[in-house]
Amino acid sequence: MFSVARGTLGWFGPLAVSPDAQRRGVGRALIAACLDGLRDRGVRLVGLETFAESPFHVDLYSRFGFRPAWTGIGFRRRIDKTAMPADVATGAAPPNLDFVYDGLDLTAEASVAATRAVGATFTTADGLAIVHVEPTFRSEGTGFVPFVAAATRPSFDRLLDAVEHACGEQGLGTIEVRVPGSAWPTIDRLVARGYRPGRVEVRMKRGERLDYDRGDFFYADNWL
């Protein structure tokens, strides 16, 4: 089982149990322990993605108070040759991200991307993007953006320019990002930039401010 705490906002998944140990309470025990750990770390909202076609999974997570009222959508595009944009810093400390969710903090995740040499972090005055250029959540040849957020469209565009440039410099052919289905400004902008939608999953949440991602900012994450 895999989980992440980004300050006050957390998520978990995937959850996998060996076939010969399924339906014996192992999955429920793992979820309970995960939620206890996230709560102890100050997480106030927890999310996950699961299979839309699996009533078993929806029912399992519903028993822990998760509600299936949202979606997560994968977007992908081919990478063209690009230039590094101006006014984007590399490796700088993340800016305040309270405009997305109060207490959201990507400091640890940005540090891991750098120290493990799997990717890079880009910042503007009002935005942050983390890109993985090594295969982590995706296969070789595909860059992945586990997080990007910006308060304004110009910052969002510059951050996307930066992550696309980083992937191109590594010789990657495609780039992928996952977006909350309710984050329409983000979806609209990605489509305008040539990104095309792919896999859709059910997003389930429990905690405070369940609809935080319906704001007029730009935001994508990797709840998968």
N, C-alpha and C positions, 0 to 999 in steps of 0.2 A: 504494500500500500504506500502511496506517495502523497505527501501533503506539503503545502506551502503557507507560511504566514507572512503577509505583506503589511506589517503593522497591524491595524485593526481589521483588515480584510484578508480572508483566507480561503483556500479551496483545497480539495483533495481529489485524488484519482490519478491513474486508474487503480481500481481495487480488483485483485485477482485471488481466487482461492482454488487450490488443487481440486480437480474433479472428485477425487476419492474422499475429500473432506468437506464437500459442499453440503448445504442443508443440515449442518450440525451446529450452527451458531457461530462459526468462525468469522464469517463476514460481519455479523452484527457486533461481535466482540471487538474487531478491528475498528469499525466505525465509531463505537463508543469510546474507545481509547483515544482515537484521533481527535474527536470532538472535545474530550476532556483536556487534551494537550493544547489544542488551539485556544480554548477558553482560558486556560492558565497563562497563555502568552498574550492575552488582551484582545484577541480577535472578537469582533462584535457581529460580523456577518460572514457566513461560510457558504460557499457555492460549489457546485460540481456539474459535470456534464455526463449524461448517460444516453443509452440507445433509445431512440423514439419508438422503435418497434418492440421493445421489451417491457411488457407489463410487470414482469418479476422485479426488474431493477427499480422501476418507478415506485412500486409498492414497498420495496425494501427501504428506500431512502425516505419515503413518506412516513414510515413508522418512526423516524427520528426527527420529524417535524419539517422536513424539506418539502417545498411546494413546486410542482412542475409548471410554472407559468411563463417560462422564457425559453429562448433558443440561443444557440451559439452557431455561428456560420463561419466556415473556412473560406478565405479569399486567397487567390493565387494569381500571379502574373509572371510572364517571362521577363528577364532582366536585360535591359539595354545598357550600353555604355553611358555612364553618367559622370558628372563632375561633383566633387565634394562641395556642398553649398556653403555660403558664407554665414557667419553668425551662429554656427553650431559648434559647440565644444565637445571634445572627445575625452571621456574618462573623468569628467567633472562630477562633483557631488550632485545628487538628484535635487531638483528644486522642490518647493512645497507643493504637494499634490492634493491638498484638502479640497480643491475645487471638484475633484472626482469623488472622494470619500474622506471624511474627517479622520485623520490619523493614518492615512495610507502612506506606506514607507517602503521604498524599493532599494534602500541603501545596501542591505545584505545581498540581495539578488544581483545588483549591479557589481558588487565586489566579487562575487563568485564567478560571474562571467569573465571578469578580467583575470583573476588569479588562476582560474582553471584554463585560461586561454581558449575558451570556446566561442567568444564573441566580443562585442564592444558595446559601450554605452555612449549615447549622444544626448546632449541637453541644449535647450534654449532657455530663455528667461522664464518661460511659462510651459515648458514641456520636457518630456523624457522619453527616450526610446532605448530598448535593449534588443540587440540582434544576435542570434546565434549563427555563426558561419561554419561551425563544426556540427556533425550529426548528433543532436540531442533528442529532441522530440520528433525530428524528421530524418529521412534517409539522406545519404550523401547526394550532393548536387543541388540541394534545396536549402536556402536560407530561411530562418524562422524568426519571427518577431514575437517573443513571449509577452512583451508589454510595450505599449506606446500610448501616451496621453499628452494632450496639449489643450490649453484653454482657448486658443485661436486657430483659425485655419492656416494663416501664414506659417505659424510654428509647426503645425501638423505636416504641412507640405515639406518644409525644410527637413524635418526629422525623417520623413519617408525618403526624401532624396538622399539623406545620409546613409540610411540602412541599405537602400538599393545600391548605392555606390560601394559600400563595404562588401556586399555580396558579390558585386561585379568584380571587384579587385581580387576576390578569392576564386574567381572563375566559376562561380555557381550559375546555374542556368535559370533557376526559378526562385521565387520568394513567396512565403506564405504567412498569413496572419489570421487570427481568429477574432471574431467580432461579436459582441452581444447583439442579438437581433433587434433589440430596442434602441440601439445607438444609431439612429438613422442618419444624423449628420456625417458620421464616420463612414457608413456604408455608401452614402451618396458620393462622398469624396473619393473613396477607393474605386468605385465603378468609373468615375470620371477619369481616373488615372490609369485605367486599363486593367484593373483587377477583376477577376470573374469569380462568382460564388461557386462553392463546392459542397462538401459534406455539412449536413445540418444535424445537430444533436439537441436533445432536450436539456435545458439548464434548470437546475433546481437550487433553491436558496432557503436559508433560514437565518433569522437574526434581525438586525435593525436596518431600516431604509432599504427594503428589498428592491425598490425601483430606482436606485441611485444612478444607474447607467442610462437613464432616459434624459439626461441633461443636454444642454446645447454645446457642450464641449466635445472634443474628439478623443475616442478611447477604444482600445482593443486589448485583450488579454488572452491567456492560454488556459482556460478552465477545461482541460481535457485530460 
